[in-house]
Amino acid sequence: MYLERFSAALRERWKGSLFKVSEARKIEARAKEYLHRLEKLGEVKRVYWGWYYVPKEQRDVWDFLARDKRFKVVIKQTAASIWNYDFVHRDVYRLAVESASYKKALEKFGEERGWNFEVEHCDKVSYEYEEIDQLCIETPESCLVNCIADWAFLDAFATLYFRRGGVSFDKVRKLARWKRISGTDTRAWNAIRYGCSLFNKQLEKKVFDVKTTQSTRDDIKELVEEAVEKVMEFA
């Protein structure tokens, strides 16, 4: 009787989600014992040390991420794929979380299902985000800048192109002015300005109100040119 009530309480609170043993103890003091018994019955699944999952049929990885109740933010290239309509398809899902143990549990859970979760642990998630369909997604301005900083120029400029009517350049400028492209002294804002000037030239009108910069490294300029060309060709 007690086991059935405990199982029902878990399903009500955590169905389709990861949860901690310590949270289950708030429902039942004998949670650890009951979880072991429920695992044998197939009603819960042990994921990682101190973490369990209440099974639920999932359509895909996005269905799980939306239903999982733990706080996480979809970031960088994965967020960009949402904003740019999956212009650059990747099979890696980049996420930011605030719990080191949840990071490990999430990676383990994904690995068992063939989902490649690349999870960043932050004491406090600093990425700007907004909630869409039960998911916290890094804003287009923030993921644009972070993709540039990670050398993911195609992801960044595809996002910029497809969201050109909604991106706040004031936000982009503030976020990118002091952000460096990884391993260089080049500011992300310089690369973004250069890419915008190329779009303006290709579209033969001033879509992006920026001044052309000449202070970008040659190798970065070349990669920005390639990215803008691909966006214009396939968009």
JONOR-V809960 format. One record per residue. RES is the residue in three letters. SS is DSSP state (~ for helix, > for strand, _ for the rest). PHI is phi in radians with two decimals (* if undefined). D_FIRST is the distance of its C-alpha to the first C-alpha in Angstrom with 2 decimals. Layout:
res->{RES	RES}
ss->{SS	SS}
phi->{PHI	PHI}
d_first->{D_FIRST	D_FIRST}
This chain:
res->{MET	TYR	LEU	GLU	ARG	PHE	SER	ALA	ALA	LEU	ARG	GLU	ARG	TRP	LYS	GLY	SER	LEU	PHE	LYS	VAL	SER	GLU	ALA	ARG	LYS	ILE	GLU	ALA	ARG	ALA	LYS	GLU	TYR	LEU	HIS	ARG	LEU	GLU	LYS	LEU	GLY	GLU	VAL	LYS	ARG	VAL	TYR	TRP	GLY	TRP	TYR	TYR	VAL	PRO	LYS	GLU	GLN	ARG	ASP	VAL	TRP	ASP	PHE	LEU	ALA	ARG	ASP	LYS	ARG	PHE	LYS	VAL	VAL	ILE	LYS	GLN	THR	ALA	ALA	SER	ILE	TRP	ASN	TYR	ASP	PHE	VAL	HIS	ARG	ASP	VAL	TYR	ARG	LEU	ALA	VAL	GLU	SER	ALA	SER	TYR	LYS	LYS	ALA	LEU	GLU	LYS	PHE	GLY	GLU	GLU	ARG	GLY	TRP	ASN	PHE	GLU	VAL	GLU	HIS	CYS	ASP	LYS	VAL	SER	TYR	GLU	TYR	GLU	GLU	ILE	ASP	GLN	LEU	CYS	ILE	GLU	THR	PRO	GLU	SER	CYS	LEU	VAL	ASN	CYS	ILE	ALA	ASP	TRP	ALA	PHE	LEU	ASP	ALA	PHE	ALA	THR	LEU	TYR	PHE	ARG	ARG	GLY	GLY	VAL	SER	PHE	ASP	LYS	VAL	ARG	LYS	LEU	ALA	ARG	TRP	LYS	ARG	ILE	SER	GLY	THR	ASP	THR	ARG	ALA	TRP	ASN	ALA	ILE	ARG	TYR	GLY	CYS	SER	LEU	PHE	ASN	LYS	GLN	LEU	GLU	LYS	LYS	VAL	PHE	ASP	VAL	LYS	THR	THR	GLN	SER	THR	ARG	ASP	ASP	ILE	LYS	GLU	LEU	VAL	GLU	GLU	ALA	VAL	GLU	LYS	VAL	MET	GLU	PHE	ALA}
ss->{_	~	~	~	~	~	~	~	~	~	~	~	~	~	>	_	_	>	>	>	~	~	~	~	_	_	_	_	_	_	~	~	~	~	~	~	~	~	~	~	~	_	_	_	>	>	>	>	_	_	>	>	>	>	_	_	_	_	_	_	~	~	~	~	~	~	~	_	_	_	_	_	>	>	_	~	~	~	~	~	~	~	~	_	_	_	_	_	_	_	_	>	>	>	>	>	>	_	_	~	~	~	~	~	~	~	~	~	~	~	~	~	~	_	_	>	>	>	>	>	>	_	_	_	_	_	_	_	>	>	>	>	_	_	>	>	>	>	_	~	~	~	~	~	~	~	~	~	~	_	_	_	~	~	~	~	~	~	~	~	~	~	_	_	_	_	_	_	~	~	~	~	~	~	~	~	_	_	_	>	_	_	_	_	_	_	>	~	~	~	~	~	~	~	~	~	~	~	~	~	~	~	~	_	_	_	_	_	_	_	_	_	_	_	_	_	_	~	~	~	~	~	~	~	~	~	~	~	~	~	~	~	~	~	_}
phi->{*	-1.11	-1.12	-1.13	-1.14	-1.10	-1.08	-1.12	-1.15	-1.13	-1.10	-1.12	-1.58	-2.24	-1.03	1.40	-2.30	-1.41	-2.63	-1.69	-1.03	-1.06	-1.29	-1.16	-1.16	-1.23	-1.56	-2.61	-1.08	-1.62	-0.95	-1.07	-1.13	-1.16	-1.10	-1.08	-1.22	-1.20	-1.12	-1.12	-1.49	1.42	-1.56	-2.44	-2.29	-1.32	-1.80	-2.78	-0.95	1.47	-2.24	-2.30	-2.38	-1.65	-1.03	-2.70	-1.10	-2.07	-1.27	-2.91	-1.07	-1.17	-1.09	-1.11	-1.04	-1.27	-1.46	-1.09	-1.50	-1.29	-1.31	-2.69	-2.15	-1.34	-2.25	0.86	-1.04	-1.22	-1.13	-1.02	-1.11	-1.32	-1.28	-1.85	1.05	1.03	-1.00	-2.00	-1.36	-2.28	-1.76	-1.98	-1.94	-1.64	-2.38	-2.14	-2.33	-1.94	-2.25	-1.13	-1.25	-1.14	-0.95	-1.18	-1.14	-1.13	-1.11	-1.15	-1.07	-1.12	-1.02	-1.16	-1.85	1.37	-1.76	-1.56	-1.56	-1.89	-1.93	-1.70	-1.73	-2.20	-1.04	-2.51	-1.08	-1.75	-1.21	-1.23	-2.57	-2.39	-1.63	-2.35	0.87	1.23	-2.03	-1.58	-2.00	-0.99	-1.10	-1.03	-1.12	-1.20	-1.26	-1.02	-1.15	-1.22	-1.18	-1.05	-1.11	-1.64	1.21	-1.59	-1.16	-1.14	-1.02	-1.15	-1.33	-1.17	-1.08	-1.07	-1.17	-1.24	-1.90	-1.06	-1.45	-2.07	-1.32	-1.52	-1.24	-1.11	-1.16	-1.05	-1.07	-1.13	-1.27	-1.66	-1.03	-1.94	-1.50	-1.68	-1.21	-0.85	1.40	-2.33	-1.74	-1.42	-1.29	-1.03	-1.09	-1.08	-1.15	-1.14	-1.05	-1.14	-1.09	-1.11	-1.14	-1.19	-1.05	-1.02	-1.17	-1.16	-1.49	1.02	-2.83	-1.50	-1.27	-1.95	-1.49	-2.37	-1.65	-1.16	-1.97	-1.97	-1.73	-1.66	-1.03	-1.05	-1.17	-1.23	-1.02	-1.11	-1.23	-1.12	-1.06	-1.10	-1.14	-1.11	-1.09	-1.16	-1.09	-1.14	-1.32	-1.88	-1.17}
d_first->{0.00	3.80	5.43	5.22	6.36	8.66	9.98	10.73	12.46	14.43	15.57	16.66	18.66	19.85	19.95	23.29	23.88	24.12	22.31	22.59	20.24	21.62	20.45	16.85	17.11	17.89	14.37	12.72	15.01	13.46	14.06	16.53	14.44	11.58	14.47	16.03	13.20	12.97	16.74	16.89	14.90	17.40	15.22	17.22	20.66	22.29	25.61	27.37	27.06	24.48	23.93	21.41	21.52	19.13	20.98	22.83	25.91	29.01	32.51	34.25	34.47	35.26	32.14	30.08	32.28	31.93	28.13	27.55	27.07	29.00	32.55	35.22	38.71	40.36	43.79	47.26	47.97	44.55	45.02	48.58	47.44	45.64	48.72	51.23	49.42	48.72	52.47	51.81	48.79	46.98	43.95	43.10	40.78	41.88	39.46	39.55	36.58	36.37	33.97	35.26	31.85	30.92	34.31	33.50	30.04	31.62	34.49	32.28	30.08	33.30	34.94	32.24	32.86	36.63	36.83	39.37	38.15	40.86	39.23	41.15	39.59	41.16	40.46	40.99	41.52	45.14	45.41	46.16	43.60	42.57	39.39	39.69	36.92	34.17	36.17	38.30	41.63	44.60	47.40	50.30	52.72	50.66	49.80	53.43	54.67	52.11	52.85	56.55	55.90	54.03	56.95	54.88	57.82	57.11	53.59	55.10	58.09	56.19	53.89	56.98	58.69	55.87	54.90	58.49	58.32	55.30	55.68	56.86	59.74	59.77	56.27	57.23	60.36	58.57	55.90	58.41	61.45	60.42	57.99	59.66	59.28	57.62	60.24	63.09	64.80	64.71	62.91	60.40	62.29	65.46	63.81	62.23	65.62	67.32	64.85	65.26	69.04	68.74	66.63	69.26	71.98	70.24	69.43	72.92	71.68	70.19	66.52	65.56	67.57	68.15	71.21	71.90	71.52	73.66	71.92	69.28	69.53	70.99	68.03	65.64	68.00	68.09	64.30	64.09	66.82	64.98	61.73	63.53	65.46	62.32	60.66	63.81	64.13	60.63	59.36}
